[in-house]
Amino acid sequence: MKNRDCLLLIFTRNPELGKCKTRLAAKVGDGAALDIYQFLLQHTVSITHGLTMEKWVFYSNEIWEEDVWTTEHYKKKLQKGEDLGERMLNAFREGFQSGYEKIIIIGSDMYDLSALELEAAFQQLGANDFVVGPAQDGGYYLLGMTTLKEELFQDKTWGTGSVLPDTMENLKGNTVGMLPLKNDVDHYEDIKDIEAFRPFLKHMEK
């Protein structure tokens, strides 16, 4: 049975050469960065497709009909807004307007994330107003809420280490469930010691 009051938002970039994982590509090359991102997309599909809540995938540029996100498991949408904050805000707003009561957003580049942890995050929203998954780079890999709080998406310098502390400042006075600290994949150093990524980095060892 579907968990009809829960919604998972997945933000993804269209996997195109030279347009994804640009910070990683600066070190490993555009081709390897694209292969790594497609590997991460497959991982995100593997940990989310079996979850019982509704799942919306938001594409960065255009909706692709034939790709890893099957319409059987995901509803496909397009990100709307000038920056990441506005795009996330619009996605959450649409979710709440559609009647969902617990909404969580993740990206599509977290290797260190499991289906059980996503289910646990939704359970946290049963006891808290918000849930946050802090990332080692000073941002967050997951954000969830039971009511829309617009200031979470405003006045942030996205992609910097100030995002998490500024977000937590916005959440003062609310109940917040905190998830384990994790590392997302942005740089070569994030993956160079992880066995699963070794096939993509062989050219770096020469």
Accessible surface in RSA format (square Angstrom, percent):
REM  Atomic radii and reference values for relative SASA: ProtOr
REM  Chains: A
REM  Algorithm: Lee & Richards
REM  Probe-radius: 1.40
REM  Slices: 20
REM RES _ NUM      All-atoms   Total-Side   Main-Chain    Non-polar    All polar
REM                ABS   REL    ABS   REL    ABS   REL    ABS   REL    ABS   REL
RES MET A   1   222.91 115.4 150.24  99.4  72.67 173.0 126.38 107.4  96.53 127.9
RES LYS A   2    80.24  39.1  74.72  45.8   5.52  13.1  55.98  50.4  24.26  25.8
RES ASN A   3    62.51  43.1  55.59  53.7   6.92  16.7  13.26  31.9  49.25  47.6
RES ARG A   4   167.34  70.3 151.51  77.2  15.82  37.7  65.35  89.3 101.99  61.8
RES ASP A   5    44.38  31.1  40.29  40.1   4.08   9.7  20.59  48.5  23.78  23.7
RES CYS A   6     2.23   1.7   2.23   2.5   0.00   0.0   0.00   0.0   2.23   2.4
RES LEU A   7     0.00   0.0   0.00   0.0   0.00   0.0   0.00   0.0   0.00   0.0
RES LEU A   8     0.00   0.0   0.00   0.0   0.00   0.0   0.00   0.0   0.00   0.0
RES LEU A   9     0.00   0.0   0.00   0.0   0.00   0.0   0.00   0.0   0.00   0.0
RES ILE A  10     0.00   0.0   0.00   0.0   0.00   0.0   0.00   0.0   0.00   0.0
RES PHE A  11    19.50   9.8  15.59   9.7   3.91  10.2  15.93   9.7   3.57  10.2
RES THR A  12     4.78   3.4   1.51   1.5   3.28   7.8   3.91   5.3   0.87   1.3
RES ARG A  13   133.96  56.2 133.57  68.1   0.39   0.9  25.18  34.4 108.79  65.9
RES ASN A  14     1.64   1.1   0.00   0.0   1.64   4.0   0.14   0.3   1.51   1.5
RES PRO A  15    23.98  17.5  16.50  15.0   7.48  27.2  16.50  13.6   7.48  46.5
RES GLU A  16    50.58  29.0  46.69  35.3   3.89   9.3  16.88  32.7  33.69  27.5
RES LEU A  17   114.11  63.6  93.01  66.5  21.11  53.1  93.01  65.3  21.11  56.8
RES GLY A  18    39.39  48.6   0.00   N/A  39.39  48.6  15.34  42.1  24.05  53.9
RES LYS A  19   121.25  59.2 108.70  66.7  12.55  29.9  67.87  61.1  53.37  56.9
RES CYS A  20     3.60   2.7   0.75   0.8   2.85   6.7   0.66   1.7   2.94   3.2
RES LYS A  21    25.43  12.4  13.40   8.2  12.03  28.6  12.40  11.2  13.03  13.9
RES THR A  22    86.18  61.3  76.15  77.2  10.03  23.9  49.36  66.3  36.82  55.7
RES ARG A  23   122.19  51.3 109.50  55.8  12.69  30.2  53.97  73.8  68.22  41.3
RES LEU A  24     0.00   0.0   0.00   0.0   0.00   0.0   0.00   0.0   0.00   0.0
RES ALA A  25    11.74  10.8   5.31   8.2   6.43  14.6   5.49   7.7   6.25  16.6
RES ALA A  26    95.12  87.5  49.09  75.8  46.04 104.7  62.49  88.0  32.64  86.5
RES LYS A  27   111.66  54.5  91.31  56.0  20.35  48.5  42.30  38.1  69.36  73.9
RES VAL A  28     6.69   4.4   0.00   0.0   6.69  16.1   1.61   1.4   5.08  13.8
RES GLY A  29    32.49  40.1   0.00   N/A  32.49  40.1  30.65  84.1   1.83   4.1
RES ASP A  30    69.95  49.0  62.28  62.0   7.67  18.1  11.94  28.1  58.01  57.9
RES GLY A  31    39.52  48.7   0.00   N/A  39.52  48.7  30.54  83.8   8.98  20.1
RES ALA A  32    15.92  14.6   6.71  10.3   9.22  21.0   9.91  14.0   6.01  15.9
RES ALA A  33     0.41   0.4   0.41   0.6   0.00   0.0   0.41   0.6   0.00   0.0
RES LEU A  34    28.78  16.0  28.51  20.4   0.27   0.7  28.51  20.0   0.27   0.7
RES ASP A  35    69.73  48.8  66.01  65.7   3.72   8.8   8.46  19.9  61.27  61.1
RES ILE A  36     0.00   0.0   0.00   0.0   0.00   0.0   0.00   0.0   0.00   0.0
RES TYR A  37     7.59   3.5   7.59   4.3   0.00   0.0   4.47   3.4   3.12   3.8
RES GLN A  38    76.68  42.9  75.53  55.2   1.16   2.8  22.50  47.9  54.19  41.1
RES PHE A  39    59.43  29.7  53.54  33.2   5.88  15.3  58.22  35.3   1.21   3.5
RES LEU A  40     0.13   0.1   0.08   0.1   0.05   0.1   0.08   0.1   0.05   0.1
RES LEU A  41     5.23   2.9   5.23   3.7   0.00   0.0   5.23   3.7   0.00   0.0
RES GLN A  42   100.28  56.1  97.04  70.9   3.23   7.7  35.29  75.1  64.99  49.3
RES HIS A  43    36.55  20.0  31.07  21.6   5.48  14.0  25.50  26.3  11.05  12.9
RES THR A  44     2.38   1.7   2.38   2.4   0.00   0.0   1.63   2.2   0.76   1.1
RES VAL A  45    22.70  14.9  22.70  20.5   0.00   0.0  22.70  19.7   0.00   0.0
RES SER A  46    67.02  56.6  45.78  61.1  21.23  48.9  40.64  86.5  26.38  37.0
RES ILE A  47    18.39  10.5  15.47  11.5   2.92   7.0  17.46  12.6   0.92   2.5
RES THR A  48     0.00   0.0   0.00   0.0   0.00   0.0   0.00   0.0   0.00   0.0
RES HIS A  49    75.98  41.5  72.67  50.5   3.31   8.5  43.41  44.7  32.57  37.9
RES GLY A  50    60.15  74.2   0.00   N/A  60.15  74.2  34.96  95.9  25.19  56.4
RES LEU A  51     8.84   4.9   3.50   2.5   5.34  13.4   4.39   3.1   4.46  12.0
RES THR A  52    68.97  49.1  64.90  65.8   4.07   9.7  52.33  70.3  16.64  25.2
RES MET A  53     5.99   3.1   5.99   4.0   0.00   0.0   5.99   5.1   0.00   0.0
RES GLU A  54    36.54  21.0  36.08  27.3   0.46   1.1   5.50  10.6  31.04  25.3
RES LYS A  55     5.55   2.7   2.07   1.3   3.48   8.3   0.00   0.0   5.55   5.9
RES TRP A  56     6.77   2.7   6.77   3.3   0.00   0.0   6.57   3.5   0.20   0.3
RES VAL A  57     0.00   0.0   0.00   0.0   0.00   0.0   0.00   0.0   0.00   0.0
RES PHE A  58     6.35   3.2   6.35   3.9   0.00   0.0   6.35   3.8   0.00   0.0
RES TYR A  59     2.21   1.0   2.21   1.3   0.00   0.0   2.21   1.7   0.00   0.0
RES SER A  60    11.80  10.0   6.05   8.1   5.76  13.3   5.74  12.2   6.07   8.5
RES ASN A  61    84.41  58.2  60.64  58.6  23.78  57.3  23.12  55.7  61.29  59.2
RES GLU A  62    93.79  53.8  92.36  69.9   1.43   3.4  26.96  52.2  66.82  54.6
RES ILE A  63    66.59  37.9  44.91  33.5  21.68  52.3  44.91  32.3  21.68  58.8
RES TRP A  64    68.40  27.4  65.37  31.6   3.03   7.1  64.57  34.4   3.83   6.2
RES GLU A  65   121.56  69.8 105.39  79.7  16.17  38.5  55.58 107.5  65.98  53.9
RES GLU A  66   164.35  94.4 136.86 103.5  27.50  65.5  63.16 122.2 101.19  82.6
RES ASP A  67    46.26  32.4  14.16  14.1  32.10  75.9  26.75  62.9  19.51  19.5
RES VAL A  68    43.17  28.4  30.74  27.8  12.42  29.9  38.92  33.8   4.25  11.5
RES TRP A  69     3.68   1.5   3.54   1.7   0.15   0.3   0.54   0.3   3.15   5.1
RES THR A  70    63.84  45.4  58.49  59.3   5.35  12.8  62.59  84.1   1.25   1.9
RES THR A  71   100.57  71.5  76.83  77.9  23.74  56.6  44.21  59.4  56.36  85.2
RES GLU A  72   146.88  84.3 108.55  82.1  38.33  91.3  50.30  97.3  96.58  78.9
RES HIS A  73    59.59  32.6  49.92  34.7   9.66  24.7  36.09  37.2  23.49  27.3
RES TYR A  74     6.57   3.1   0.56   0.3   6.01  15.6   3.34   2.5   3.22   4.0
RES LYS A  75   112.07  54.7 103.88  63.7   8.20  19.5  60.42  54.4  51.66  55.0
RES LYS A  76    27.80  13.6   8.28   5.1  19.52  46.5   8.23   7.4  19.57  20.8
RES LYS A  77    40.85  19.9  38.31  23.5   2.54   6.1  13.14  11.8  27.71  29.5
RES LEU A  78    64.75  36.1  59.04  42.2   5.71  14.4  59.04  41.5   5.71  15.4
RES GLN A  79    18.59  10.4  10.24   7.5   8.35  19.9   0.36   0.8  18.23  13.8
RES LYS A  80   138.30  67.5 132.01  81.0   6.28  15.0  82.50  74.3  55.80  59.4
RES GLY A  81    23.48  29.0   0.00   N/A  23.48  29.0   6.37  17.5  17.11  38.3
RES GLU A  82   161.14  92.5 130.42  98.7  30.72  73.1  51.54  99.7 109.60  89.5
RES ASP A  83    71.36  50.0  64.53  64.2   6.83  16.1  33.72  79.4  37.64  37.5
RES LEU A  84    77.25  43.0  70.61  50.5   6.64  16.7  71.42  50.2   5.83  15.7
RES GLY A  85     0.00   0.0   0.00   N/A   0.00   0.0   0.00   0.0   0.00   0.0
RES GLU A  86    73.20  42.0  69.57  52.6   3.63   8.7  23.77  46.0  49.43  40.4
RES ARG A  87    62.75  26.3  61.78  31.5   0.98   2.3   7.36  10.1  55.40  33.6
RES MET A  88    10.78   5.6  10.78   7.1   0.00   0.0   1.33   1.1   9.45  12.5
RES LEU A  89    15.32   8.5  15.32  11.0   0.00   0.0  15.32  10.8   0.00   0.0
RES ASN A  90    44.37  30.6  39.19  37.9   5.18  12.5  16.31  39.2  28.06  27.1
RES ALA A  91     1.57   1.4   0.22   0.3   1.35   3.1   1.01   1.4   0.56   1.5
RES PHE A  92     0.00   0.0   0.00   0.0   0.00   0.0   0.00   0.0   0.00   0.0
RES ARG A  93    73.33  30.8  73.23  37.3   0.10   0.2  29.45  40.3  43.88  26.6
RES GLU A  94    58.37  33.5  57.28  43.3   1.09   2.6  25.43  49.2  32.94  26.9
RES GLY A  95     0.00   0.0   0.00   N/A   0.00   0.0   0.00   0.0   0.00   0.0
RES PHE A  96    41.66  20.8  27.45  17.0  14.21  37.0  27.76  16.8  13.90  39.8
RES GLN A  97   141.43  79.1 102.24  74.7  39.19  93.3  46.17  98.3  95.26  72.2
RES SER A  98    67.30  56.9  29.00  38.7  38.30  88.2  21.80  46.4  45.50  63.7
RES GLY A  99    54.58  67.3   0.00   N/A  54.58  67.3  35.80  98.2  18.78  42.1
RES TYR A 100    33.90  15.8  29.31  16.7   4.59  11.9   9.18   6.9  24.72  30.5
RES GLU A 101   106.45  61.1 102.58  77.6   3.87   9.2  33.76  65.3  72.69  59.3
RES LYS A 102    49.88  24.3  49.88  30.6   0.00   0.0  16.82  15.1  33.07  35.2
RES ILE A 103     0.00   0.0   0.00   0.0   0.00   0.0   0.00   0.0   0.00   0.0
RES ILE A 104     0.00   0.0   0.00   0.0   0.00   0.0   0.00   0.0   0.00   0.0
RES ILE A 105     6.40   3.6   6.10   4.5   0.31   0.7   6.10   4.4   0.31   0.8
RES ILE A 106     4.30   2.4   0.69   0.5   3.61   8.7   4.26   3.1   0.04   0.1
RES GLY A 107    25.93  32.0   0.00   N/A  25.93  32.0  17.98  49.3   7.96  17.8
RES SER A 108     3.59   3.0   1.48   2.0   2.10   4.8   0.00   0.0   3.59   5.0
RES ASP A 109    28.72  20.1  28.72  28.6   0.00   0.0   2.23   5.3  26.49  26.4
RES MET A 110     5.35   2.8   4.66   3.1   0.69   1.6   4.60   3.9   0.75   1.0
RES TYR A 111    68.12  31.8  62.25  35.4   5.87  15.3  30.52  22.9  37.60  46.4
RES ASP A 112    74.26  52.0  69.14  68.8   5.12  12.1  22.28  52.4  51.98  51.8
RES LEU A 113     8.55   4.8   1.89   1.4   6.66  16.7   2.96   2.1   5.59  15.0
RES SER A 114    42.21  35.7  41.88  55.9   0.33   0.7  37.95  80.8   4.26   6.0
RES ALA A 115    34.29  31.5  32.44  50.1   1.85   4.2  32.44  45.7   1.85   4.9
RES LEU A 116   138.68  77.2 134.16  96.0   4.52  11.4 134.29  94.3   4.39  11.8
RES GLU A 117    54.23  31.1  51.51  39.0   2.73   6.5  33.04  63.9  21.19  17.3
RES LEU A 118     0.00   0.0   0.00   0.0   0.00   0.0   0.00   0.0   0.00   0.0
RES GLU A 119    66.65  38.3  64.32  48.7   2.33   5.5  19.05  36.8  47.60  38.9
RES ALA A 120    42.52  39.1  40.55  62.6   1.98   4.5  41.10  57.9   1.42   3.8
RES ALA A 121     0.00   0.0   0.00   0.0   0.00   0.0   0.00   0.0   0.00   0.0
RES PHE A 122     8.97   4.5   8.09   5.0   0.87   2.3   8.43   5.1   0.54   1.5
RES GLN A 123   137.51  76.9 119.06  87.0  18.45  43.9  48.26 102.7  89.25  67.7
RES GLN A 124    53.71  30.0  48.40  35.4   5.30  12.6  15.81  33.7  37.89  28.7
RES LEU A 125     5.36   3.0   0.00   0.0   5.36  13.5   0.00   0.0   5.36  14.4
RES GLY A 126    56.58  69.8   0.00   N/A  56.58  69.8  19.98  54.8  36.60  82.0
RES ALA A 127    85.68  78.8  53.53  82.6  32.15  73.1  64.13  90.3  21.56  57.1
RES ASN A 128    31.43  21.7  24.54  23.7   6.89  16.6   2.79   6.7  28.64  27.7
RES ASP A 129    54.31  38.0  54.11  53.9   0.20   0.5   5.95  14.0  48.37  48.2
RES PHE A 130     3.20   1.6   3.20   2.0   0.00   0.0   3.20   1.9   0.00   0.0
RES VAL A 131     0.00   0.0   0.00   0.0   0.00   0.0   0.00   0.0   0.00   0.0
RES VAL A 132     0.00   0.0   0.00   0.0   0.00   0.0   0.00   0.0   0.00   0.0
RES GLY A 133     0.00   0.0   0.00   N/A   0.00   0.0   0.00   0.0   0.00   0.0
RES PRO A 134    12.68   9.2  12.68  11.6   0.00   0.0  12.68  10.5   0.00   0.0
RES ALA A 135     3.04   2.8   0.37   0.6   2.66   6.1   0.37   0.5   2.66   7.1
RES GLN A 136   110.40  61.7  77.51  56.7  32.89  78.3  21.34  45.4  89.06  67.5
RES ASP A 137    73.18  51.3  49.21  49.0  23.97  56.7  44.74 105.3  28.44  28.4
RES GLY A 138    16.35  20.2   0.00   N/A  16.35  20.2  16.05  44.1   0.30   0.7
RES GLY A 139    11.30  13.9   0.00   N/A  11.30  13.9  11.09  30.4   0.22   0.5
RES TYR A 140    34.75  16.2  11.01   6.3  23.75  61.8  10.91   8.2  23.84  29.4
RES TYR A 141    10.44   4.9   1.63   0.9   8.80  22.9   8.16   6.1   2.27   2.8
RES LEU A 142     1.13   0.6   0.41   0.3   0.72   1.8   1.13   0.8   0.00   0.0
RES LEU A 143     0.00   0.0   0.00   0.0   0.00   0.0   0.00   0.0   0.00   0.0
RES GLY A 144     0.00   0.0   0.00   N/A   0.00   0.0   0.00   0.0   0.00   0.0
RES MET A 145     0.00   0.0   0.00   0.0   0.00   0.0   0.00   0.0   0.00   0.0
RES THR A 146    38.50  27.4  27.67  28.1  10.83  25.8  21.38  28.7  17.12  25.9
RES THR A 147    87.88  62.5  85.16  86.3   2.72   6.5  70.19  94.3  17.69  26.7
RES LEU A 148    53.71  29.9  25.04  17.9  28.67  72.1  25.04  17.6  28.67  77.2
RES LYS A 149    42.29  20.6  39.40  24.2   2.89   6.9  11.97  10.8  30.32  32.3
RES GLU A 150    69.03  39.6  67.11  50.8   1.92   4.6  20.39  39.4  48.64  39.7
RES GLU A 151    76.33  43.8  75.11  56.8   1.21   2.9  28.88  55.9  47.45  38.7
RES LEU A 152     0.00   0.0   0.00   0.0   0.00   0.0   0.00   0.0   0.00   0.0
RES PHE A 153     7.65   3.8   0.16   0.1   7.49  19.5   0.16   0.1   7.49  21.4
RES GLN A 154    79.89  44.7  73.89  54.0   6.00  14.3  30.07  64.0  49.81  37.8
RES ASP A 155   146.06 102.3 105.97 105.5  40.10  94.8  44.65 105.1 101.41 101.1
RES LYS A 156    23.91  11.7   4.18   2.6  19.74  47.0   1.39   1.3  22.52  24.0
RES THR A 157    86.41  61.5  81.08  82.2   5.33  12.7  50.73  68.1  35.68  53.9
RES TRP A 158    50.99  20.5  27.00  13.1  23.99  56.3  25.78  13.7  25.20  40.9
RES GLY A 159    62.06  76.5   0.00   N/A  62.06  76.5  36.21  99.4  25.85  57.9
RES THR A 160    55.13  39.2  45.04  45.7  10.09  24.0  52.19  70.1   2.94   4.4
RES GLY A 161    43.37  53.5   0.00   N/A  43.37  53.5  22.35  61.3  21.02  47.1
RES SER A 162    43.11  36.4  37.42  49.9   5.70  13.1  37.70  80.3   5.41   7.6
RES VAL A 163     6.75   4.4   6.62   6.0   0.13   0.3   6.75   5.9   0.00   0.0
RES LEU A 164    29.14  16.2  29.14  20.8   0.00   0.0  29.14  20.5   0.00   0.0
RES PRO A 165    74.24  54.1  63.14  57.6  11.10  40.3  68.77  56.8   5.46  34.0
RES ASP A 166    55.97  39.2  53.63  53.4   2.34   5.5  10.70  25.2  45.27  45.2
RES THR A 167     0.00   0.0   0.00   0.0   0.00   0.0   0.00   0.0   0.00   0.0
RES MET A 168    57.76  29.9  53.16  35.2   4.60  11.0  53.48  45.5   4.28   5.7
RES GLU A 169   101.62  58.3  91.94  69.6   9.67  23.0  41.72  80.7  59.89  48.9
RES ASN A 170    42.46  29.3  30.42  29.4  12.04  29.0   5.25  12.6  37.21  36.0
RES LEU A 171     2.62   1.5   0.68   0.5   1.94   4.9   1.12   0.8   1.50   4.0
RES LYS A 172   147.36  71.9 122.66  75.3  24.69  58.8  87.34  78.6  60.02  63.9
RES GLY A 173    90.64 111.8   0.00   N/A  90.64 111.8  44.18 121.2  46.46 104.1
RES ASN A 174    48.46  33.4  29.29  28.3  19.17  46.2   2.27   5.5  46.20  44.7
RES THR A 175    73.15  52.0  68.06  69.0   5.09  12.1  70.33  94.5   2.81   4.3
RES VAL A 176    38.20  25.1  12.45  11.3  25.76  62.1  12.45  10.8  25.76  69.9
RES GLY A 177     5.41   6.7   0.00   N/A   5.41   6.7   5.41  14.8   0.00   0.0
RES MET A 178    88.22  45.7  65.07  43.1  23.15  55.1  65.07  55.3  23.15  30.7
RES LEU A 179    19.93  11.1  11.89   8.5   8.03  20.2  13.55   9.5   6.38  17.2
RES PRO A 180    82.51  60.1  70.47  64.2  12.04  43.8  82.40  68.0   0.11   0.7
RES LEU A 181   106.56  59.3  82.02  58.7  24.54  61.7  82.02  57.6  24.54  66.0
RES LYS A 182    15.21   7.4  13.69   8.4   1.52   3.6   2.86   2.6  12.35  13.2
RES ASN A 183    46.72  32.2  40.54  39.2   6.18  14.9  14.89  35.8  31.83  30.8
RES ASP A 184    22.41  15.7  22.22  22.1   0.18   0.4   1.29   3.0  21.12  21.1
RES VAL A 185     4.68   3.1   4.68   4.2   0.00   0.0   4.68   4.1   0.00   0.0
RES ASP A 186    16.92  11.9  15.61  15.5   1.31   3.1   2.40   5.6  14.52  14.5
RES HIS A 187    75.72  41.4  75.48  52.5   0.23   0.6  50.87  52.4  24.84  28.9
RES TYR A 188    41.35  19.3  40.04  22.8   1.31   3.4  12.34   9.3  29.01  35.8
RES GLU A 189   106.72  61.3  88.82  67.2  17.90  42.6  50.89  98.4  55.83  45.6
RES ASP A 190    30.19  21.1  20.15  20.1  10.04  23.7   2.51   5.9  27.68  27.6
RES ILE A 191     0.04   0.0   0.00   0.0   0.04   0.1   0.00   0.0   0.04   0.1
RES LYS A 192    88.20  43.0  69.28  42.5  18.92  45.0  36.04  32.4  52.16  55.6
RES ASP A 193   120.66  84.5  84.78  84.4  35.88  84.8  41.14  96.8  79.52  79.3
RES ILE A 194    60.56  34.5  57.27  42.7   3.30   7.9  60.39  43.5   0.18   0.5
RES GLU A 195   124.77  71.6 116.40  88.1   8.37  19.9  65.62 126.9  59.15  48.3
RES ALA A 196    32.11  29.5  13.86  21.4  18.25  41.5  25.88  36.5   6.23  16.5
RES PHE A 197     0.00   0.0   0.00   0.0   0.00   0.0   0.00   0.0   0.00   0.0
RES ARG A 198   115.23  48.4 114.99  58.6   0.24   0.6  25.75  35.2  89.49  54.2
RES PRO A 199    83.82  61.1  65.02  59.3  18.80  68.3  65.02  53.7  18.80 116.8
RES PHE A 200    48.36  24.2  39.36  24.4   9.00  23.4  46.10  27.9   2.26   6.5
RES LEU A 201     6.83   3.8   6.83   4.9   0.00   0.0   6.83   4.8   0.00   0.0
RES LYS A 202   134.34  65.5 131.14  80.5   3.20   7.6  76.14  68.5  58.20  62.0
RES HIS A 203    82.87  45.3  66.22  46.0  16.65  42.6  58.12  59.9  24.75  28.8
RES MET A 204    55.64  28.8  25.82  17.1  29.82  71.0  21.99  18.7  33.65  44.6
RES GLU A 205   110.19  63.3  72.49  54.8  37.70  89.8  48.52  93.9  61.67  50.4
RES LYS A 206   211.70 103.3 142.42  87.4  69.29 165.0 126.19 113.6  85.51  91.1
END  Absolute sums over single chains surface
CHAIN  1 A    10120.3       7911.6       2208.7       5216.5       4903.7
END  Absolute sums over all chains
TOTAL         10120.3       7911.6       2208.7       5216.5       4903.7
